[in-house]
Amino acid sequence: MSSPTRRDVGRWYRHWPQRRFGVNQLQMGLEERLREIREDFYGAHGAQFIADAVGVPRETWANYEQGVTIPGIVVLKLIDATGANPRWLLTGKGEKYLDALR
């Protein structure tokens, strides 16, 4: 069996987003879910508090709520600090907080 050619890879890549649930689709809505968690814990003006809880500057947190990609370590810190359900963060489905599952 031969290696795929550049042409084969190009064909595969062009159709890949239609075959899988892409990262861009997951990103859509994440900023709203981040905002919801912040408002639940710290209110409408609590960006500084949640930023402190996950160890980032307030401006960085504001960027995450605007749709800038959030690093995995920050997501893990958010889950640890708030008890957010990872599935809900990712998809918006299920219970918002892990405590609600117990």
N, C-alpha and C positions, 0 to 999 in steps of 0.2 A: 504494500500500500504506500503510495507516494504522499509526500507532504502537501498540504493545501497551498495553492498558489495565491499570490496577492489578489488576483481576480476573485478567487473563491472566497477569500476572507472578506473582500469588499462586498460581495453579494450577501454573505451571512450577516455582516455588520449592519448593512442597510435595513435589513428586516428584523434585526434583534429587538428594537424597542417594541415592535408589535407582538413579539412572542413572549416577552417577559414583563413583569411589573417593574418598570424602570425607576431609577433613583429619583428622577425629576417628579414622577408621580407620587412617590413617598414624601418628598419634600413639600409638595403642595399640601397645605393644611397644617403642617407641623408648627409653623409660626403661630397659628391661632391656638393650637393646643398648648404651646409654651406660655402664651399670654394668659390662657385660662388658668393654668396652674399657678402662675404668679399672682393673678387676681384672687384666687381661692386662698392662698396663704398670706399674701402681703397687701392685698388691695390694689386699687387702680394706680397708685403712685409708689408701689413697692419694688420698683426695678432694682434699686440699690441693695435692698435686703436680699433678694433672690440672687443677685450677682455676687454678693458676699458669701452666700450659702454655697455657691458652686465654684467660688474662687476666681471670678473674672471681673474686669472693670464694668461699671454700669453701662458704658457706651457699647461694650462688646455684647452685653446681654440685649440691649436695644437692637443691635444688628441682627441677633438671632431671631428676635421677634419680627424683624422685617424680611426674613427669608434667607439670610446668610447661612451657609452650611455650618452646623454645630458639630464640633469634634466629639468623637465617641466618649472620651473621658469626661467631658462636660455633661453628656447625657447620663452617664453612670453616676456622676455626682448628684445630678438632679433627681434621679430615681432614689438614691440613698437619702437625700435630704428631705424629699417630699413623700416618698412611698408611691410615686406615680407608677402606673402599670405600663411596662414596656410595650405591650401589644397595643394599648390605647394610644401611646405616644406615636407609634409607628403608623397605625391604620385609622385611629379614631373610633375603633370598635371595641366593645367590651366595657368593663368597669374602668373608671378613670384612675382609681387608687387601688393598690394591692390589698389594703385593709378591708375593702368592700368585698373581696373574694373569700375572706375567711368566715 
